[in-house]
Amino acid sequence: MFASFQKDFLQDLAFVEGLSPNTISAYRQDLKLLAKWMERQDISDVFTVNTQQLEDFLWELTKAGRKPKSIARLISSLKRFYLWAIEQQHTDLDPAGVLKSPKLDAKLPVVLTEEQVERLLNAPDLTTALGIRDRAILELMYASGLRVSEVVSLPFEQINLSVGMVQVVGKGSKERVVPIGEQAIEAVEQYLTASRPILVGNKMVSTLFVSRLARPMTRQTLWHRVKNLAASVDIQGDLSPHGLRHAFATHLLNHGADLRSVQLLLGHSDLSTTQIYTHVAKARLQSIHQQHHPRG
């Protein structure tokens, strides 16, 4: 029975609310955890679960080593599921409504320096089709601040090199248009003329970037490529899949861009999400001051 409710809930998230496949996948995984716990507790009806039982469920996961961020996301998923169930008149009780999320430490993203970005952009081997593709991807990501998922799913026709613009469908199916600079345009043009025809062969692939097997790239493939290229030019540290996106935002702010403009370019719905980059920029400036000022 719970499986049927899960399916309906996830379909509403996709078709009514327009959430991204990645977000829906996260909800699916969270509800699977609840379903497995219910099975172990011999509970067949999700709408008979009370608040204390949900707290026991969360505590069990915490003892098993789940991180606070994962627990917080799970609580958010539970709250959204039960609110949906009430709206659909499947129940009139909300056992998740009073659950409190664990406090999360504000973690600033690790941001590449401009010198590190330059090394990374020059890392691909431009004598190979894959190297030309990788250089185009890196240049586009740093020029536009696109998410990894947005890059791998970018349709061929949604980049206009003649005017230097890329049209992106981001989280929540929200569209935005982002400008790209000359170096990114040149790198993508080289990819389209000297690399993509080799990689695609006689196949039809709708996405701009393709794998060596003439298929759309996956987020995992792209992330591994970036990580390996970073290692090849001795870039150390905890580089995230959004490393170039973080660098894009922080370097814009360092060079005088206003926060609202950066918000629009990144596709953030809330300005508070973008504000983390002001902290990163300030931390970077403070570090430079302490390092180089005679009384730092």
C-alpha positions as a Markdown table, in Angstrom:
| # | Residue | x | y | z |
|---|---|---|---|---|
| 1 | Met | 0.0 | 0.0 | 0.0 |
| 2 | Phe | 2.8 | 2.4 | 0.9 |
| 3 | Ala | 4.4 | 1.8 | -2.4 |
| 4 | Ser | 1.3 | 3.1 | -4.2 |
| 5 | Phe | 1.3 | 6.3 | -2.1 |
| 6 | Gln | 5.0 | 6.8 | -2.8 |
| 7 | Lys | 4.4 | 6.5 | -6.6 |
| 8 | Asp | 1.6 | 9.0 | -6.5 |
| 9 | Phe | 3.6 | 11.4 | -4.3 |
| 10 | Leu | 6.7 | 11.3 | -6.6 |
| 11 | Gln | 4.5 | 11.7 | -9.7 |
| 12 | Asp | 3.0 | 14.9 | -8.2 |
| 13 | Leu | 6.4 | 16.2 | -7.4 |
| 14 | Ala | 7.5 | 15.7 | -11.0 |
| 15 | Phe | 4.4 | 16.7 | -13.0 |
| 16 | Val | 2.6 | 19.1 | -10.7 |
| 17 | Glu | 5.5 | 20.8 | -8.9 |
| 18 | Gly | 8.0 | 20.3 | -11.7 |
| 19 | Leu | 10.9 | 19.2 | -9.5 |
| 20 | Ser | 14.1 | 18.0 | -11.1 |
| 21 | Pro | 14.8 | 14.2 | -11.6 |
| 22 | Asn | 17.7 | 14.5 | -9.1 |
| 23 | Thr | 15.5 | 16.0 | -6.4 |
| 24 | Ile | 12.8 | 13.4 | -7.0 |
| 25 | Ser | 15.4 | 10.6 | -6.8 |
| 26 | Ala | 16.4 | 12.0 | -3.4 |
| 27 | Tyr | 12.8 | 11.8 | -2.2 |
| 28 | Arg | 12.5 | 8.3 | -3.5 |
| 29 | Gln | 15.6 | 7.1 | -1.6 |
| 30 | Asp | 14.4 | 8.7 | 1.6 |
| 31 | Leu | 11.0 | 7.1 | 1.4 |
| 32 | Lys | 12.6 | 3.7 | 0.6 |
| 33 | Leu | 14.5 | 4.0 | 3.9 |
| 34 | Leu | 11.2 | 4.6 | 5.7 |
| 35 | Ala | 9.6 | 1.6 | 3.9 |
| 36 | Lys | 12.4 | -0.7 | 4.9 |
| 37 | Trp | 12.2 | 0.4 | 8.5 |
| 38 | Met | 8.5 | -0.1 | 8.6 |
| 39 | Glu | 9.0 | -3.6 | 7.2 |
| 40 | Arg | 11.5 | -4.4 | 10.1 |
| 41 | Gln | 9.0 | -3.0 | 12.6 |
| 42 | Asp | 6.1 | -5.0 | 11.0 |
| 43 | Ile | 4.2 | -1.8 | 10.2 |
| 44 | Ser | 2.0 | -2.1 | 7.1 |
| 45 | Asp | 0.2 | 1.3 | 7.1 |
| 46 | Val | 2.4 | 4.4 | 6.8 |
| 47 | Phe | -0.5 | 6.5 | 8.2 |
| 48 | Thr | -0.5 | 4.7 | 11.5 |
| 49 | Val | 3.1 | 5.7 | 12.2 |
| 50 | Asn | 3.3 | 8.3 | 15.0 |
| 51 | Thr | 5.9 | 10.9 | 15.9 |
| 52 | Gln | 7.7 | 8.8 | 18.5 |
| 53 | Gln | 8.1 | 6.0 | 15.9 |
| 54 | Leu | 9.5 | 8.5 | 13.4 |
| 55 | Glu | 12.0 | 9.7 | 16.0 |
| 56 | Asp | 13.0 | 6.1 | 16.7 |
| 57 | Phe | 13.5 | 5.6 | 12.9 |
| 58 | Leu | 15.7 | 8.7 | 12.7 |
| 59 | Trp | 17.7 | 7.8 | 15.8 |
| 60 | Glu | 18.4 | 4.3 | 14.4 |
| 61 | Leu | 19.8 | 5.9 | 11.2 |
| 62 | Thr | 21.9 | 8.4 | 13.3 |
| 63 | Lys | 23.4 | 5.5 | 15.3 |
| 64 | Ala | 24.2 | 3.8 | 12.0 |
| 65 | Gly | 26.3 | 6.7 | 11.1 |
| 66 | Arg | 24.1 | 8.9 | 9.0 |
| 67 | Lys | 25.4 | 12.5 | 8.9 |
| 68 | Pro | 23.3 | 15.4 | 10.2 |
| 69 | Lys | 22.8 | 16.8 | 6.6 |
| 70 | Ser | 21.4 | 13.5 | 5.5 |
| 71 | Ile | 19.0 | 13.3 | 8.5 |
| 72 | Ala | 17.9 | 16.9 | 7.9 |
| 73 | Arg | 17.1 | 16.1 | 4.3 |
| 74 | Leu | 15.2 | 13.0 | 5.4 |
| 75 | Ile | 13.1 | 15.0 | 7.9 |
| 76 | Ser | 12.3 | 17.4 | 5.1 |
| 77 | Ser | 11.2 | 14.5 | 2.9 |
| 78 | Leu | 9.0 | 13.1 | 5.6 |
| 79 | Lys | 7.3 | 16.4 | 6.3 |
| 80 | Arg | 6.6 | 17.0 | 2.6 |
| 81 | Phe | 5.2 | 13.5 | 2.2 |
| 82 | Tyr | 2.8 | 13.8 | 5.1 |
| 83 | Leu | 1.6 | 17.3 | 4.1 |
| 84 | Trp | 0.9 | 15.9 | 0.6 |
| 85 | Ala | -1.0 | 13.0 | 2.1 |
| 86 | Ile | -3.2 | 15.4 | 4.1 |
| 87 | Glu | -3.8 | 17.5 | 1.0 |
| 88 | Gln | -4.9 | 14.3 | -0.8 |
| 89 | Gln | -7.1 | 13.4 | 2.1 |
| 90 | His | -5.3 | 10.1 | 2.7 |
| 91 | Thr | -4.9 | 11.0 | 6.4 |
| 92 | Asp | -5.6 | 13.9 | 8.8 |
| 93 | Leu | -2.6 | 13.4 | 10.9 |
| 94 | Asp | 0.9 | 14.8 | 10.5 |
| 95 | Pro | 3.4 | 12.9 | 12.6 |
| 96 | Ala | 6.4 | 14.5 | 10.9 |
| 97 | Gly | 5.2 | 18.1 | 11.5 |
| 98 | Val | 7.0 | 18.5 | 14.9 |
| 99 | Leu | 10.2 | 16.8 | 14.0 |
| 100 | Lys | 13.2 | 19.0 | 14.5 |
| 101 | Ser | 16.2 | 19.0 | 12.1 |
| 102 | Pro | 19.7 | 18.7 | 13.5 |
| 103 | Lys | 21.7 | 21.9 | 13.6 |
| 104 | Leu | 24.1 | 22.0 | 10.6 |
| 105 | Asp | 27.4 | 23.7 | 10.7 |
| 106 | Ala | 27.7 | 26.4 | 7.9 |
| 107 | Lys | 30.3 | 24.9 | 5.6 |
| 108 | Leu | 31.8 | 27.2 | 3.1 |
| 109 | Pro | 32.6 | 25.6 | -0.3 |
| 110 | Val | 36.2 | 25.0 | -1.2 |
| 111 | Val | 36.9 | 27.5 | -4.1 |
| 112 | Leu | 39.7 | 27.2 | -6.6 |
| 113 | Thr | 41.9 | 30.2 | -6.9 |
| 114 | Glu | 42.1 | 31.9 | -10.3 |
| 115 | Glu | 45.6 | 30.4 | -10.8 |
| 116 | Gln | 44.3 | 26.9 | -10.1 |
| 117 | Val | 41.4 | 27.4 | -12.5 |
| 118 | Glu | 43.9 | 28.5 | -15.2 |
| 119 | Arg | 45.9 | 25.3 | -14.6 |
| 120 | Leu | 42.7 | 23.1 | -14.7 |
| 121 | Leu | 41.5 | 24.8 | -18.0 |
| 122 | Asn | 44.9 | 24.0 | -19.6 |
| 123 | Ala | 45.0 | 20.4 | -18.3 |
| 124 | Pro | 43.1 | 18.6 | -21.2 |
| 125 | Asp | 45.2 | 17.1 | -24.0 |
| 126 | Leu | 44.0 | 19.0 | -27.1 |
| 127 | Thr | 45.5 | 16.4 | -29.5 |
| 128 | Thr | 42.6 | 14.1 | -28.6 |
| 129 | Ala | 38.9 | 14.3 | -29.2 |
| 130 | Leu | 38.1 | 13.7 | -25.6 |
| 131 | Gly | 40.7 | 16.3 | -24.5 |
| 132 | Ile | 39.1 | 18.9 | -26.8 |
| 133 | Arg | 35.7 | 18.0 | -25.4 |
| 134 | Asp | 36.9 | 18.3 | -21.8 |
| 135 | Arg | 38.4 | 21.7 | -22.5 |
| 136 | Ala | 35.1 | 22.9 | -23.9 |
| 137 | Ile | 33.2 | 21.6 | -20.9 |
| 138 | Leu | 35.6 | 23.3 | -18.4 |
| 139 | Glu | 35.6 | 26.6 | -20.2 |
| 140 | Leu | 31.8 | 26.6 | -20.5 |
| 141 | Met | 31.3 | 25.7 | -16.8 |
| 142 | Tyr | 33.7 | 28.4 | -15.6 |
| 143 | Ala | 32.3 | 31.0 | -18.0 |
| 144 | Ser | 28.6 | 30.3 | -17.1 |
| 145 | Gly | 28.5 | 28.8 | -13.6 |
| 146 | Leu | 26.3 | 25.9 | -14.9 |
| 147 | Arg | 25.6 | 23.0 | -12.6 |
| 148 | Val | 27.1 | 19.6 | -13.5 |
| 149 | Ser | 23.6 | 18.2 | -14.2 |
| 150 | Glu | 22.9 | 21.2 | -16.4 |
| 151 | Val | 26.0 | 20.7 | -18.5 |
| 152 | Val | 25.5 | 17.0 | -19.2 |
| 153 | Ser | 21.8 | 17.5 | -20.1 |
| 154 | Leu | 22.3 | 20.7 | -22.2 |
| 155 | Pro | 20.5 | 20.2 | -25.5 |
| 156 | Phe | 22.5 | 20.9 | -28.6 |
| 157 | Glu | 20.3 | 23.7 | -29.8 |
| 158 | Gln | 20.3 | 25.7 | -26.5 |
| 159 | Ile | 23.7 | 27.2 | -26.9 |
| 160 | Asn | 24.0 | 30.2 | -29.3 |
| 161 | Leu | 27.7 | 30.8 | -30.1 |
| 162 | Ser | 27.0 | 33.7 | -32.4 |
| 163 | Val | 25.6 | 35.8 | -29.6 |
| 164 | Gly | 27.5 | 34.1 | -26.8 |
| 165 | Met | 24.5 | 32.9 | -24.8 |
| 166 | Val | 23.4 | 29.6 | -23.3 |
| 167 | Gln | 19.8 | 28.8 | -22.3 |
| 168 | Val | 19.5 | 26.6 | -19.3 |
| 169 | Val | 16.6 | 24.7 | -17.7 |
| 170 | Gly | 17.7 | 24.5 | -14.0 |
| 171 | Lys | 16.1 | 23.3 | -10.8 |
| 172 | Gly | 12.3 | 23.4 | -10.7 |
| 173 | Ser | 12.3 | 23.6 | -14.5 |
| 174 | Lys | 13.2 | 27.3 | -14.2 |
| 175 | Glu | 14.8 | 28.8 | -17.3 |
| 176 | Arg | 17.6 | 31.3 | -17.4 |
| 177 | Val | 19.9 | 32.7 | -20.1 |
| 178 | Val | 23.5 | 33.1 | -19.3 |
| 179 | Pro | 26.2 | 34.9 | -21.3 |
| 180 | Ile | 29.5 | 33.1 | -22.0 |
| 181 | Gly | 32.8 | 34.7 | -22.9 |
| 182 | Glu | 35.1 | 34.5 | -26.0 |
| 183 | Gln | 37.4 | 31.8 | -24.7 |
| 184 | Ala | 34.4 | 29.5 | -23.9 |
| 185 | Ile | 32.9 | 30.2 | -27.3 |
| 186 | Glu | 36.2 | 29.3 | -29.0 |
| 187 | Ala | 36.6 | 26.1 | -27.0 |
| 188 | Val | 33.0 | 25.0 | -27.8 |
| 189 | Glu | 33.5 | 25.9 | -31.5 |
| 190 | Gln | 36.7 | 23.8 | -31.6 |
| 191 | Tyr | 34.8 | 20.9 | -30.0 |
| 192 | Leu | 31.9 | 21.1 | -32.5 |
| 193 | Thr | 34.2 | 21.1 | -35.5 |
| 194 | Ala | 37.1 | 18.9 | -34.4 |
| 195 | Ser | 35.8 | 16.6 | -31.6 |
| 196 | Arg | 32.1 | 16.0 | -31.5 |
| 197 | Pro | 31.8 | 14.6 | -35.1 |
| 198 | Ile | 34.5 | 12.0 | -34.2 |
| 199 | Leu | 32.8 | 11.1 | -30.9 |
| 200 | Val | 29.2 | 11.0 | -32.4 |
| 201 | Gly | 30.0 | 9.2 | -35.7 |
| 202 | Asn | 26.8 | 8.5 | -37.5 |
| 203 | Lys | 24.6 | 8.5 | -34.4 |
| 204 | Met | 22.0 | 11.1 | -33.4 |
| 205 | Val | 22.7 | 12.5 | -29.9 |
| 206 | Ser | 20.5 | 15.4 | -28.6 |
| 207 | Thr | 22.9 | 16.7 | -25.9 |
| 208 | Leu | 25.7 | 19.1 | -26.7 |
| 209 | Phe | 28.4 | 17.0 | -24.9 |
| 210 | Val | 28.7 | 13.3 | -25.6 |
| 211 | Ser | 30.7 | 10.4 | -24.2 |
| 212 | Arg | 33.3 | 8.3 | -26.0 |
| 213 | Leu | 30.5 | 5.8 | -26.6 |
| 214 | Ala | 28.4 | 8.5 | -28.5 |
| 215 | Arg | 25.9 | 8.8 | -25.6 |
| 216 | Pro | 24.9 | 11.7 | -23.4 |
| 217 | Met | 27.5 | 12.1 | -20.6 |
| 218 | Thr | 26.5 | 11.2 | -17.0 |
| 219 | Arg | 27.2 | 13.4 | -14.0 |
| 220 | Gln | 29.5 | 10.7 | -12.6 |
| 221 | Thr | 31.6 | 10.6 | -15.8 |
| 222 | Leu | 32.0 | 14.3 | -15.9 |
| 223 | Trp | 32.9 | 14.5 | -12.3 |
| 224 | His | 35.6 | 11.8 | -12.7 |
| 225 | Arg | 37.0 | 13.6 | -15.7 |
| 226 | Val | 37.3 | 16.9 | -13.7 |
| 227 | Lys | 38.8 | 15.1 | -10.7 |
| 228 | Asn | 41.4 | 13.3 | -12.8 |
| 229 | Leu | 42.3 | 16.5 | -14.7 |
| 230 | Ala | 42.7 | 18.4 | -11.4 |
| 231 | Ala | 45.0 | 15.7 | -10.0 |
| 232 | Ser | 47.1 | 15.8 | -13.2 |
| 233 | Val | 48.0 | 19.4 | -12.6 |
| 234 | Asp | 48.5 | 18.9 | -8.8 |
| 235 | Ile | 45.3 | 20.6 | -7.6 |
| 236 | Gln | 44.9 | 19.2 | -4.1 |
| 237 | Gly | 42.0 | 19.5 | -1.7 |
| 238 | Asp | 38.3 | 18.5 | -1.5 |
| 239 | Leu | 37.2 | 19.7 | -4.9 |
| 240 | Ser | 33.5 | 19.3 | -5.3 |
| 241 | Pro | 31.6 | 18.5 | -8.5 |
| 242 | His | 30.5 | 22.1 | -8.4 |
| 243 | Gly | 34.1 | 23.4 | -8.1 |
| 244 | Leu | 34.0 | 25.5 | -11.2 |
| 245 | Arg | 30.5 | 26.8 | -10.3 |
| 246 | His | 31.8 | 27.9 | -6.9 |
| 247 | Ala | 34.8 | 29.5 | -8.6 |
| 248 | Phe | 32.6 | 31.3 | -11.2 |
| 249 | Ala | 30.5 | 33.0 | -8.4 |
| 250 | Thr | 33.3 | 33.8 | -6.1 |
| 251 | His | 35.6 | 35.2 | -8.7 |
| 252 | Leu | 32.8 | 37.4 | -10.1 |
| 253 | Leu | 32.2 | 38.9 | -6.6 |
| 254 | Asn | 36.0 | 39.3 | -6.1 |
| 255 | His | 36.0 | 41.4 | -9.3 |
| 256 | Gly | 33.2 | 43.6 | -8.3 |
| 257 | Ala | 30.0 | 41.9 | -9.5 |
| 258 | Asp | 26.9 | 42.6 | -7.4 |
| 259 | Leu | 25.2 | 39.8 | -5.5 |
| 260 | Arg | 21.8 | 40.1 | -7.3 |
| 261 | Ser | 23.5 | 39.6 | -10.7 |
| 262 | Val | 25.4 | 36.5 | -9.5 |
| 263 | Gln | 22.1 | 35.2 | -8.1 |
| 264 | Leu | 20.4 | 35.5 | -11.5 |
| 265 | Leu | 23.4 | 33.9 | -13.3 |
| 266 | Leu | 23.5 | 30.9 | -10.9 |
| 267 | Gly | 19.7 | 30.4 | -11.1 |
| 268 | His | 19.2 | 30.7 | -7.3 |
| 269 | Ser | 15.6 | 31.3 | -6.3 |
| 270 | Asp | 16.6 | 32.8 | -3.0 |
| 271 | Leu | 19.3 | 35.5 | -2.5 |
| 272 | Ser | 20.3 | 33.9 | 0.8 |
| 273 | Thr | 21.6 | 30.9 | -1.1 |
| 274 | Thr | 24.0 | 33.1 | -3.1 |
| 275 | Gln | 25.1 | 35.0 | 0.0 |
| 276 | Ile | 27.4 | 32.2 | 1.0 |
| 277 | Tyr | 29.8 | 33.3 | -1.8 |
| 278 | Thr | 30.2 | 36.7 | -0.1 |
| 279 | His | 31.5 | 34.9 | 2.9 |
| 280 | Val | 33.9 | 32.9 | 0.7 |
| 281 | Ala | 35.1 | 36.1 | -1.0 |
| 282 | Lys | 35.6 | 37.8 | 2.4 |
| 283 | Ala | 37.4 | 34.9 | 3.8 |
| 284 | Arg | 39.7 | 34.9 | 0.7 |
| 285 | Leu | 40.4 | 38.6 | 1.1 |
| 286 | Gln | 41.1 | 38.2 | 4.8 |
| 287 | Ser | 43.6 | 35.4 | 4.1 |
| 288 | Ile | 45.4 | 37.5 | 1.5 |
| 289 | His | 45.5 | 40.4 | 4.0 |
| 290 | Gln | 47.0 | 38.2 | 6.7 |
| 291 | Gln | 49.5 | 36.7 | 4.4 |
| 292 | His | 50.8 | 39.8 | 2.7 |
| 293 | His | 50.2 | 42.8 | 5.0 |
| 294 | Pro | 53.2 | 43.6 | 7.2 |
| 295 | Arg | 50.9 | 43.8 | 10.2 |
| 296 | Gly | 48.5 | 41.1 | 9.1 |
